[in-house]
Amino acid sequence: MLFHKGLGISEGTPNIATSRDTNKITFTVTTDAKPFEGLDSIDDHFPDEEWTQLTAVKEGMKLSLYFENVLHSEGTISGTV
C-alpha cells in the first residue's frame, strides 16, 4: 500500500496501492455504495527501481490517475464519499 487514511474499511479513503500480481496502481475511495470503489491503472509498465510521478485526483464523482503528468486512467464512482 502506498497511501491510506483511516483505521478500518469505513475510513479507508483515499487508498492508493500496487497490485501484487500485475504491478498496476489502484486508486480507491470509500463510498456509501462500496468500501473500495475506484479504478486500476490501464497498464503495468512502471519501471522497477525508478521514481515515477503519480497524481491521483478526485473531482466530484470522477477519479483520475496521472503518471508523469499524462492521464492514464479515469472512471466514475457511483456512491458518495
C-alpha positions in Angstrom: 0.0 0.0 0.0 1.3 3.4 -1.0 -1.1 5.7 0.8 -4.1 5.1 3.1 -6.1 7.2 5.6 -8.1 5.8 8.5 -8.1 2.8 10.6 -10.7 0.5 9.0 -12.6 -0.1 5.8 -15.1 2.6 6.6 -12.3 5.1 6.9 -10.1 3.9 4.1 -10.3 6.9 1.8 -8.3 7.7 -0.3 -6.3 4.5 -0.9 -3.5 4.1 -3.4 -1.8 0.8 -3.7 0.0 -1.5 -6.1 -1.4 -4.9 -7.2 0.9 -7.8 -6.2 0.1 -9.8 -9.3 0.0 -7.1 -12.1 2.2 -4.2 -10.9 -0.8 -1.9 -11.6 -1.7 1.0 -9.3 -5.2 1.1 -7.8 -6.9 4.3 -6.6 -10.0 3.7 -4.5 -12.2 5.7 -2.1 -14.7 4.6 0.4 -18.3 5.4 -0.6 -21.7 4.6 0.8 -22.0 2.1 -2.1 -18.8 0.2 -1.7 -15.9 0.1 0.8 -13.3 0.3 -2.0 -14.7 1.9 -5.2 -12.3 3.1 -7.8 -10.0 2.2 -10.7 -6.8 0.5 -11.8 -4.1 1.9 -13.9 -4.5 0.9 -17.5 -1.1 -0.7 -17.8 1.7 -2.2 -15.8 4.8 -0.7 -17.5 6.2 1.0 -14.4 9.9 0.5 -14.3 11.5 -1.2 -11.3 13.9 0.8 -9.1 13.0 4.1 -10.7 10.9 7.0 -9.4 7.6 7.6 -11.2 5.4 10.7 -10.6 1.9 9.6 -9.6 -1.0 12.0 -9.3 -4.5 10.8 -8.1 -7.4 13.3 -8.5 -11.0 13.1 -7.2 -13.2 15.7 -8.7 -16.8 15.3 -7.9 -17.7 11.7 -8.8 -14.7 11.3 -11.2 -11.4 9.6 -10.3 -8.3 10.1 -12.4 -4.7 8.7 -12.3 -1.8 10.5 -14.0 1.7 9.2 -14.4 4.4 11.7 -15.3 1.7 14.3 -15.9 -0.1 12.1 -18.5 -3.6 10.8 -17.9 -3.6 7.0 -17.7 -6.9 6.0 -16.3 -10.2 7.6 -15.3 -13.5 6.5 -14.0 -16.7 7.5 -12.2 -17.7 6.3 -8.8 -21.3 5.6 -8.0 -21.5 6.3 -4.3 -21.0 9.3 -2.1 -17.6 9.6 -0.3 
